[in-house]
């Protein structure tokens, strides 16, 4: 279970409620939760507000054993994206 899914459920929100609060399509939220879409920095900010948590709570802790390949599913910032 992704951190996003865990925090959403802890907040007592359905996927539909969370998507509505975040102003995003339900299909996008589903893809983010299942790792089929990369979670971008802007998504973290929007979803943390919708869920009522700190943005850092949606990003896994980094340590010496963190798999760098796993980070691509966590957050990416694309050049030229506002």
N, C-alpha and C positions, 0 to 999 in steps of 0.2 A: 504494500500500500504506500503510495507516495505521501510525502509530507503535506502536500496540498490537500489530498483526500482526507488525511488524518485530521488536519486543522479544520477543514470544512465540517467534518462530522462532529468534532469536538464542539464546534459552534452551534451544532444542532440545525445546520442548513442542508436542505436537499440540493442536488445539483442545479435544479431549476431556480430555486431561490438565490443561490450564490451567483449564477449567471445573470439573473435579473439585477441583483445589487451591483454587480461589476459592469453591467452594460455590455455584456458579450454574448455571443451565440452559445447556446447549450452545447452544440457540437464542438465548438472550440474548447470549452471547459473540459468536456469529456476527453478530447485528444490530449490536452495538457495533463490531465490526471493520469491518463494511461501511458504517458510518455511517447505518444505518437507525434507530438508537436513540442518543440523546444520552448521552455518557459523563459521569456525574455524579461529583462529588468523592468520594463514598463508593466508587464503582466503581473509581476511580483507586487509592485506598488498598488495597482488597481485591486488585485485579489486580496491583499492584506487588509485594505480598507473595507472591502466587502465582507470579509470574514471577521474582522475586528481583532486582528493580531498584528504583531510587529513584522515588517518585511523579512527580517532575519529569521523568523520562525518558519519561513517557507523555503529556506536554503539550508541544505545539510551542512553540518560542521565539517571543517576541513582539518585533516591531521596528516601525519606522515604516511598513513596507509591508504589514503584516499586514492581511488582509481581515477586518473586524469580523464579517461574516456567517459566516465560516469558524469563528469561535470558538464559535458555538452548538453545533457538533458536537464540541467538545473537552471542555468541562466546564460543567455548570450546577448550581446549587444551588437547590432549591425550598424556599420558606418552609413551615415546618410539617413537613418531612421530617426524621426523626431521623438 
